[in-house]
Amino acid sequence: MQSLLPLVAQSDILFLVTPVYLDGMTGPLKTFVDRLIPLVEGKVERSDGRLRHPLREGVKPGKIAMMSGCGFPELDTFDPLVAHVKAISRNLRREYAGEILATSVGQLRKRGHWDAVLGMIESAGTHIVNEGRFPEGISSKIDSLVSSDEVLRGVNARYSES
């Protein structure tokens, strides 16, 4: 963390990337986020009606964006994770710059959609660099590539083989 903290402190955008594991981020990513605490002061101040730690001197406010994937076909699978990352953004005094959420990841690959998804992610990356935010609707475009019935059949077929 000693080598990472200065990089995070001066970053314009911090990307958090994780699969969804039981409604949240992986343990290693959560540990990383928890270890960002040295970027804020111990004292607190009132901000937007809440008590928050101010950033230490020399820490840029910047932005946070996230990318995540899961095997389930419903976008609301990501709701707890997105809420958590938005809270982290507020606590680290960073603007939330949006997310790319990929549902049905296993089926996207099996059905030959992975190149299209990577193209969308690349385009979104260009957008965030130029505009400072991910474009609206990208997660819905990815979500529409595979139906929940395809996921149901594909996953159950895999487990009936074993």
Order of alpha helices (4+ residues) and beta strands (2+ residues): alpha-beta-alpha-beta-beta-beta-alpha-beta-alpha-alpha-alpha-alpha
